[in-house]
Amino acid sequence: MEPETFTNLAAALAIGLGALGPGLGIGILAAKAMEGIARNPEAAPQIQTAMILAIAFAEAVAIYALVVALMIKFV
């Protein structure tokens, strides 16, 4: 097999596995936030603010995985 094949596979694995964790994390985070809002509607603004901040941090991991995949592919 050619080295380019392994490079493509490495880039695909980097973004695939790198997006899996944040995807699951954001799904669980949103579900728990909705549960919290359903139990205590008065706390919705505080829960929503914390949820959006946590989603941003989780999404940063996926962006790092994308950067690594692009570096593997093109550098």
C-alpha positions in Angstrom: 0.0 0.0 0.0 1.1 3.5 -0.7 2.0 6.0 2.1 -0.8 8.3 0.9 -3.4 5.7 1.8 -2.2 5.6 5.4 -2.1 9.4 5.5 -5.8 9.5 4.3 -6.7 6.8 6.9 -5.0 8.7 9.7 -6.7 12.0 8.8 -10.1 10.2 8.6 -9.6 8.5 12.0 -8.4 11.8 13.6 -11.5 13.7 12.6 -13.9 10.8 13.1 -12.8 9.8 16.6 -12.1 13.5 17.4 -15.7 14.4 16.7 -17.2 11.4 18.4 -16.4 12.5 21.9 -17.7 16.1 21.6 -20.8 14.9 19.8 -21.7 12.5 22.6 -20.7 15.1 25.2 -22.9 17.8 23.7 -25.8 15.4 23.5 -25.6 14.4 27.1 -25.0 17.9 28.2 -28.1 19.2 26.4 -30.2 16.4 27.7 -29.2 17.1 31.3 -29.8 20.8 30.8 -33.3 20.1 29.6 -33.9 17.9 32.6 -32.7 20.7 34.9 -34.9 23.3 33.2 -37.9 20.9 33.4 -37.4 20.4 37.1 -36.7 24.1 37.9 -38.0 26.5 35.2 -36.9 29.5 37.3 -33.3 28.5 36.9 -33.5 28.3 33.1 -31.3 31.4 32.4 -28.5 30.2 34.6 -28.7 26.6 33.2 -28.7 27.9 29.7 -25.7 30.1 30.2 -23.7 27.3 31.7 -24.8 24.9 29.0 -23.7 27.2 26.2 -20.3 27.7 27.8 -19.8 24.0 28.2 -20.9 23.3 24.6 -18.3 25.9 23.4 -15.6 24.1 25.3 -16.7 20.7 23.9 -16.9 22.0 20.4 -13.3 23.4 20.7 -12.1 19.7 21.0 -13.8 18.9 17.7 -12.1 21.9 16.1 -8.7 20.8 17.4 -9.4 17.4 15.9 -10.2 19.0 12.6 -7.0 21.0 12.7 -5.0 17.9 13.4 -6.7 16.0 10.6 -5.9 18.8 8.2 -2.3 18.9 9.3 -2.0 15.2 8.8 -3.6 15.4 5.4 -1.8 18.4 3.9 1.5 18.8 5.8 
